[in-house]
Amino acid sequence: MVMYKDMTKDQEIIWLAGFIDADGCIRLSKGWKNKKRVHSLIPQVSIHNICLVTLNKVAEIVGRISPGFDTSWRNRTSDKHAPMYNINVMGIKRCTPLVKVIRPYLVTKALEADLLVRFMELRQSAMSHNAHYGSEEFQIYFALKELKKSRHLRDFTPTIEEILNQDKVRTSAKVLERDESSLRLSVEEQKERASKLVWYRKDRLKK
């Protein structure tokens, strides 16, 4: 009986991986760190479908793997189309267990998963000493964008190294890294900004 239960769980994970292969998205979404609009790259696994029953099953399985996810829905452009329901798993802590569990069963989006795992490993290492994004992290961001646009044009699956070394990916990453460096606050600016935030909080407390 125990073996049957374990096998059932495996089958559900395999089904989830196939569903993400078909109707999912594995990417880095772009947020903002501060008022100077320095980019924040956020790991994201999204699943979209018009069938709420199916998405409820997806949510049930994802809920057993990831520590959290968000749900949303939106109406389509035409009344003839049913609303689109979404499940979004965002952030390193949420995406890491999910991607690692489904990775052995992915086919179409296997490379995207490998790239995201590498990004999350790099970021976790960098976060331990508050390092900025490095060139490889920016390369992964543009590699994921390139894979999404060019998937139907490929007749082979490149390795991580092959796609990171593509001229378009490397050039875009260098441009973004240069722009990011020019927008970063100096030590003096960081101290000034921190002092203003402290005084702001004190003022709020007085009220």
Buried (B, 14 or more C-beta within 10 A) or exposed (E): EEEEEEEEEEEBBEBBBBBBBEBBBBBBBEEEBEEEEBBEBBBBBBBBBBEEEBBEBBBEBBEEBBEEBEEEEEEEEEEEEEEBBBBBBBBBEBBBBBBEBBBEBBEBBBBBBBBBBBBBEBBEEBEEEEEEBBEBBBBBBBBBBBBEEEEEEEEEEBEBEEBBEBEEBBEBBBEBBEEBEEEEBEEEEEEEBEEEEEEEEEEEEEE
